Amino acid sequence: MTVVTATDLARRTNQVLDTLAHGESVTIKRNNTVLGTITPPQRPVTVREALERMQKISREVGERFKADVRDMGFDDEVRDPWQQ
């Protein structure tokens, strides 16, 4: 993490922005007091990455879940929720 003074931030704004663009956070100090930290935005997660992060369930647990859903009496008929 880069630390800059408020004066440096004012003088070297483009360099600080370049640091952020490279994915590094920047902490700003004034009179040896931390005013705050600017962090680059988090990169969006793709669907593939999200699925890869999900906890995997065993085949046995999956089969029990499917059986439970079948036992609840659901069918494959599509219904319009707005029709009575």
DSSP file (Angstrom, degrees, kcal/mol; ACC not computed):
  #  RESIDUE AA STRUCTURE BP1 BP2  ACC     N-H-->O    O-->H-N    N-H-->O    O-->H-N    TCO  KAPPA ALPHA  PHI   PSI    X-CA   Y-CA   Z-CA
    1    1 A M              0   0    0      0, 0.0     2,-0.3     0, 0.0    25,-0.2   0.000 360.0 360.0 360.0 134.6    0.0    0.0    0.0
    2    2 A T  E     -a   26   0A   0     23,-2.1    25,-3.3    14,-0.1     2,-0.5  -0.686 360.0-156.3 -88.6 139.7    1.3    3.4   -0.9
    3    3 A V  E     +a   27   0A   0     -2,-0.3     2,-0.3    23,-0.2    25,-0.2  -0.977  17.3 173.0-117.7 127.8    1.2    6.2    1.6
    4    4 A V  E     -a   28   0A   0     23,-2.9    25,-2.6    -2,-0.5     2,-0.2  -0.929  29.3-118.6-129.5 155.4    1.1    9.9    0.4
    5    5 A T  E  >  -a   29   0A   0     -2,-0.3     4,-2.5    23,-0.2    25,-0.2  -0.489  32.6-110.0 -83.9 163.4    0.7   13.2    2.1
    6    6 A A  H  > S+     0   0    0     23,-2.0     4,-1.9     1,-0.2     5,-0.1   0.871 121.9  52.8 -60.6 -36.2   -2.2   15.4    1.2
    7    7 A T  H  > S+     0   0    0     22,-0.2     4,-2.2     2,-0.2    -1,-0.2   0.924 108.6  48.9 -65.5 -44.6    0.4   17.8   -0.4
    8    8 A D  H  > S+     0   0    0      1,-0.2     4,-3.3     2,-0.2    -2,-0.2   0.891 108.4  54.6 -61.3 -38.9    1.8   15.0   -2.5
    9    9 A L  H  < S+     0   0    0     -4,-2.5    -1,-0.2     1,-0.2    -2,-0.2   0.921 109.8  46.6 -60.4 -43.4   -1.7   14.0   -3.5
   10   10 A A  H  < S+     0   0    0     -4,-1.9     3,-0.4     1,-0.2    -1,-0.2   0.881 119.8  39.6 -65.7 -38.1   -2.3   17.5   -4.7
   11   11 A R  H  < S+     0   0    0     -4,-2.2    -2,-0.2     1,-0.2     3,-0.2   0.829 126.4  32.2 -81.5 -33.0    1.0   17.7   -6.6
   12   12 A R     X  +     0   0    0     -4,-3.3     4,-2.3    -5,-0.2     3,-0.3  -0.218  68.9 139.8-121.7  42.4    1.1   14.2   -8.0
   13   13 A T  H  > S+     0   0    0     -3,-0.4     4,-2.6     1,-0.2     5,-0.2   0.893  74.0  53.0 -55.4 -43.8   -2.6   13.3   -8.6
   14   14 A N  H  > S+     0   0    0      1,-0.2     4,-2.1     2,-0.2    -1,-0.2   0.897 109.4  48.6 -61.5 -40.1   -1.8   11.6  -11.9
   15   15 A Q  H  > S+     0   0    0     -3,-0.3     4,-2.0     2,-0.2    -1,-0.2   0.892 111.4  50.0 -66.9 -38.8    0.8    9.3  -10.3
   16   16 A V  H  X S+     0   0    0     -4,-2.3     4,-2.1     2,-0.2    -2,-0.2   0.911 110.4  50.0 -65.2 -41.5   -1.6    8.5   -7.5
   17   17 A L  H  X S+     0   0    0     -4,-2.6     4,-2.5    -5,-0.2    -2,-0.2   0.879 108.3  53.2 -64.5 -37.1   -4.3    7.6  -10.0
   18   18 A D  H  X S+     0   0    0     -4,-2.1     4,-1.3     2,-0.2    -1,-0.2   0.895 106.5  53.1 -62.8 -39.3   -1.9    5.4  -11.9
   19   19 A T  H  <>S+     0   0    0     -4,-2.0     5,-1.9     1,-0.2     3,-0.4   0.922 110.8  46.6 -60.9 -44.6   -1.1    3.6   -8.6
   20   20 A L  H ><5S+     0   0    0     -4,-2.1     3,-2.1     1,-0.2    -2,-0.2   0.895 107.2  57.4 -63.5 -40.3   -4.9    3.0   -8.2
   21   21 A A  H 3<5S+     0   0    0     -4,-2.5    -1,-0.2     1,-0.3    -2,-0.2   0.780 101.6  56.8 -63.2 -25.8   -5.2    1.9  -11.8
   22   22 A H  T 3<5S-     0   0    0     -4,-1.3    -1,-0.3    -3,-0.4    -2,-0.2   0.317 125.6-102.5 -87.8   8.3   -2.6   -0.8  -11.1
   23   23 A G  T < 5S+     0   0    0     -3,-2.1     2,-0.4     1,-0.3    -3,-0.2   0.592  78.8 131.4  87.8  11.5   -4.8   -2.2   -8.3
   24   24 A E      < -     0   0    0     -5,-1.9    -1,-0.3    15,-0.1     2,-0.1  -0.794  53.2-126.4-102.2 141.5   -2.9   -0.7   -5.3
   25   25 A S        -     0   0    0     -2,-0.4   -23,-2.1    14,-0.1     2,-0.4  -0.475  18.3-148.7 -79.7 154.2   -4.5    1.1   -2.5
   26   26 A V  E     -aB   2  38A   0     12,-2.7    12,-3.4   -25,-0.2     2,-0.4  -0.992   3.0-156.4-128.8 125.2   -3.3    4.6   -1.5
   27   27 A T  E     -aB   3  37A   0    -25,-3.3   -23,-2.9    -2,-0.4     2,-0.5  -0.853  11.4-149.0-100.2 135.9   -3.4    6.0    2.1
   28   28 A I  E     -aB   4  36A   0      8,-3.0     7,-3.2    -2,-0.4     8,-1.3  -0.906  14.8-173.2-110.7 129.3   -3.5    9.8    2.5
   29   29 A K  E     -aB   5  34A   0    -25,-2.6   -23,-2.0    -2,-0.5     2,-0.4  -0.895  11.6-172.6-119.7 149.5   -1.9   11.4    5.6
   30   30 A R  E >  S- B   0  33A   0      3,-2.5     3,-1.3    -2,-0.3   -25,-0.0  -0.967  80.9  -8.5-139.3 125.8   -1.9   15.0    6.8
   31   31 A N  T 3  S-     0   0    0     -2,-0.4     3,-0.1     1,-0.3    -1,-0.1   0.903 129.3 -57.9  53.8  45.0    0.3   16.0    9.8
   32   32 A N  T 3  S+     0   0    0      1,-0.2     2,-0.5     0, 0.0    -1,-0.3   0.665 114.5 119.1  60.6  19.1    1.0   12.3   10.4
   33   33 A T  E <   -B   30   0A   0     -3,-1.3    -3,-2.5     0, 0.0     2,-0.4  -0.962  68.6-122.7-114.7 129.3   -2.7   11.6   10.7
   34   34 A V  E     -B   29   0A   0     -2,-0.5    -5,-0.3    -5,-0.2     3,-0.1  -0.561  26.1-177.8 -71.7 123.3   -4.3    9.2    8.4
   35   35 A L  E     -     0   0A   0     -7,-3.2     2,-0.3    -2,-0.4    -1,-0.2   0.786  57.8 -58.0 -89.1 -32.6   -7.2   10.9    6.6
   36   36 A G  E     -B   28   0A   0     -8,-1.3    -8,-3.0     2,-0.0     2,-0.4  -0.963  44.1-102.8 169.3 175.5   -8.3    7.9    4.6
   37   37 A T  E     -B   27   0A   0     -2,-0.3     2,-0.5   -10,-0.2   -10,-0.3  -0.993  18.9-151.0-128.9 132.4   -7.5    5.2    2.1
   38   38 A I  E     -B   26   0A   0    -12,-3.4   -12,-2.7    -2,-0.4    -2,-0.0  -0.899  19.3-170.9-101.0 126.5   -8.5    5.1   -1.5
   39   39 A T        -     0   0    0     -2,-0.5   -14,-0.1   -14,-0.2     3,-0.1  -0.918  25.0-112.5-118.7 145.5   -8.9    1.6   -2.9
   40   40 A P        -     0   0    0      0, 0.0     3,-0.1     0, 0.0   -19,-0.1  -0.358  47.2 -90.6 -68.6 155.8   -9.4    0.5   -6.4
   41   41 A P        -     0   0    0      0, 0.0     2,-0.2     0, 0.0   -18,-0.0  -0.304  45.1-103.2 -65.9 151.3  -12.8   -1.0   -7.3
   42   42 A Q        -     0   0    0      1,-0.1     3,-0.1    -3,-0.1   -19,-0.0  -0.534  37.6-110.3 -74.2 140.6  -13.1   -4.7   -6.9
   43   43 A R        -     0   0    0     -2,-0.2    -1,-0.1     1,-0.1     0, 0.0  -0.491  39.7-104.0 -68.7 136.5  -13.1   -6.6  -10.2
   44   44 A P        -     0   0    0      0, 0.0     2,-0.4     0, 0.0    -1,-0.1  -0.294  33.5-122.3 -61.0 147.8  -16.5   -8.1  -11.1
   45   45 A V        -     0   0    0     -3,-0.1     2,-0.1     4,-0.0    -3,-0.0  -0.778  21.4-132.5 -93.4 133.2  -16.8  -11.8  -10.5
   46   46 A T     >  -     0   0    0     -2,-0.4     4,-2.4     1,-0.1     5,-0.2  -0.401  23.0-112.3 -77.8 162.4  -17.8  -13.9  -13.5
   47   47 A V  H  > S+     0   0    0      1,-0.2     4,-2.7     2,-0.2     5,-0.2   0.904 119.5  54.3 -60.3 -41.4  -20.5  -16.5  -13.2
   48   48 A R  H  > S+     0   0    0      1,-0.2     4,-2.3     2,-0.2    -1,-0.2   0.925 109.0  47.4 -59.5 -45.2  -17.9  -19.2  -13.6
   49   49 A E  H  > S+     0   0    0      2,-0.2     4,-1.6     1,-0.2    -1,-0.2   0.907 111.6  50.9 -63.4 -40.9  -15.8  -17.8  -10.8
   50   50 A A  H  X S+     0   0    0     -4,-2.4     4,-0.9     1,-0.2    -2,-0.2   0.922 111.6  47.0 -62.9 -43.6  -18.9  -17.6   -8.5
   51   51 A L  H  < S+     0   0    0     -4,-2.7     3,-0.5     1,-0.2    -1,-0.2   0.877 109.6  53.8 -66.3 -36.5  -19.8  -21.2   -9.3
   52   52 A E  H  < S+     0   0    0     -4,-2.3    -1,-0.2     1,-0.2    -2,-0.2   0.806 107.4  52.0 -67.6 -27.9  -16.3  -22.4   -8.6
   53   53 A R  H  < S+     0   0    0     -4,-1.6    -1,-0.2    -3,-0.2    -2,-0.2   0.682  87.9 104.4 -80.5 -17.8  -16.3  -20.7   -5.2
   54   54 A M  S  < S-     0   0    0     -4,-0.9     2,-0.2    -3,-0.5    -3,-0.0  -0.324  83.6-104.5 -66.9 145.4  -19.5  -22.4   -4.2
   55   55 A Q        -     0   0    0      1,-0.1     2,-0.2    -2,-0.0    -1,-0.1  -0.509  36.4-128.0 -69.4 133.6  -19.3  -25.2   -1.8
   56   56 A K        -     0   0    0     -2,-0.2     2,-0.3    -4,-0.1    -1,-0.1  -0.594  17.3-147.5 -83.9 143.6  -19.7  -28.6   -3.5
   57   57 A I        -     0   0    0     -2,-0.2     2,-0.0     1,-0.1    -1,-0.0  -0.802  23.8-104.5-107.8 155.2  -22.3  -31.0   -2.1
   58   58 A S     >  -     0   0    0     -2,-0.3     4,-2.2     1,-0.1     5,-0.2  -0.313  26.7-114.3 -73.3 159.7  -21.9  -34.8   -2.3
   59   59 A R  H  > S+     0   0    0      1,-0.2     4,-2.6     2,-0.2     5,-0.2   0.885 117.3  56.4 -59.3 -39.1  -23.8  -36.8   -4.8
   60   60 A E  H  > S+     0   0    0      1,-0.2     4,-2.2     2,-0.2    -1,-0.2   0.923 107.6  46.3 -60.8 -45.8  -25.7  -38.5   -1.9
   61   61 A V  H  > S+     0   0    0      1,-0.2     4,-2.3     2,-0.2    -1,-0.2   0.906 112.5  51.6 -64.5 -41.1  -26.9  -35.1   -0.5
   62   62 A G  H  X S+     0   0    0     -4,-2.2     4,-2.4     1,-0.2    -2,-0.2   0.906 109.7  48.9 -61.4 -42.7  -27.9  -34.1   -4.0
   63   63 A E  H  X S+     0   0    0     -4,-2.6     4,-2.2     2,-0.2    -1,-0.2   0.890 110.6  50.6 -65.4 -39.4  -29.9  -37.3   -4.5
   64   64 A R  H  X S+     0   0    0     -4,-2.2     4,-2.4     2,-0.2    -1,-0.2   0.901 110.0  51.0 -64.2 -40.0  -31.6  -36.8   -1.1
   65   65 A F  H  X S+     0   0    0     -4,-2.3     4,-2.4     2,-0.2    -2,-0.2   0.940 110.1  48.8 -62.2 -47.6  -32.6  -33.2   -2.0
   66   66 A K  H  X S+     0   0    0     -4,-2.4     4,-2.4     1,-0.2    -1,-0.2   0.906 111.7  49.8 -59.3 -41.3  -34.1  -34.3   -5.3
   67   67 A A  H  X S+     0   0    0     -4,-2.2     4,-2.3     1,-0.2    -1,-0.2   0.910 109.2  51.6 -64.4 -41.4  -36.0  -37.0   -3.6
   68   68 A D  H  X S+     0   0    0     -4,-2.4     4,-0.8     2,-0.2    -2,-0.2   0.909 110.2  49.0 -61.3 -41.8  -37.3  -34.5   -1.0
   69   69 A V  H ><>S+     0   0    0     -4,-2.4     3,-0.9     1,-0.2     5,-0.8   0.922 110.9  49.9 -65.0 -43.0  -38.5  -32.2   -3.8
   70   70 A R  H ><5S+     0   0    0     -4,-2.4     3,-1.5     1,-0.2    -1,-0.2   0.899 107.1  55.5 -60.9 -39.7  -40.3  -35.0   -5.6
   71   71 A D  H 3<5S+     0   0    0     -4,-2.3    -1,-0.2     1,-0.3    -2,-0.2   0.678  93.3  70.8 -68.1 -17.4  -42.0  -36.1   -2.3
   72   72 A M  T <<5S-     0   0    0     -3,-0.9    -1,-0.3    -4,-0.8    -2,-0.2   0.578 110.7-117.1 -78.3  -7.8  -43.4  -32.5   -1.9
   73   73 A G  T < 5 +     0   0    0     -3,-1.5    -3,-0.1    -4,-0.3    -2,-0.1   0.691  55.3 159.2  85.1  18.4  -45.7  -33.2   -4.8
   74   74 A F      < -     0   0    0     -5,-0.8     2,-0.2    -4,-0.1    -1,-0.2  -0.431  20.0-163.2 -70.1 150.5  -44.5  -30.6   -7.3
   75   75 A D        -     0   0    0      2,-0.2    -1,-0.0    -2,-0.1     0, 0.0  -0.711  30.4-109.8-124.6-178.4  -45.3  -31.1  -10.9
   76   76 A D  S    S+     0   0    0     -2,-0.2     2,-0.2     2,-0.1    -2,-0.0   0.330  72.3 124.5 -95.0   7.2  -44.0  -29.8  -14.2
   77   77 A E        -     0   0    0      1,-0.1     2,-0.5     0, 0.0    -2,-0.2  -0.481  55.4-139.1 -72.8 135.6  -47.1  -27.7  -15.1
   78   78 A V        -     0   0    0     -2,-0.2     2,-0.4     2,-0.0    -2,-0.1  -0.826  22.9-169.4 -95.8 129.8  -46.5  -24.0  -15.7
   79   79 A R        -     0   0    0     -2,-0.5     3,-0.0     3,-0.0     0, 0.0  -0.912  26.3-122.7-122.2 146.7  -49.1  -21.7  -14.2
   80   80 A D    >   -     0   0    0     -2,-0.4     3,-1.3     1,-0.1    -2,-0.0  -0.785  19.6-153.4 -83.0 116.0  -49.8  -18.0  -14.6
   81   81 A P  T 3  S+     0   0    0      0, 0.0    -1,-0.1     0, 0.0    -2,-0.0   0.686  91.0  57.7 -66.9 -15.3  -49.6  -16.6  -11.1
   82   82 A W  T 3  S+     0   0    0      2,-0.0     2,-0.4    -3,-0.0    -2,-0.0   0.599  89.5  85.0 -91.9 -11.8  -51.9  -13.7  -12.0
   83   83 A Q    <         0   0    0     -3,-1.3    -4,-0.0     1,-0.1     0, 0.0  -0.714 360.0 360.0 -90.2 141.4  -54.8  -16.0  -13.1
   84   84 A Q              0   0    0     -2,-0.4    -1,-0.1     0, 0.0    -2,-0.0   0.433 360.0 360.0 -95.3 360.0  -57.2  -17.2  -10.5
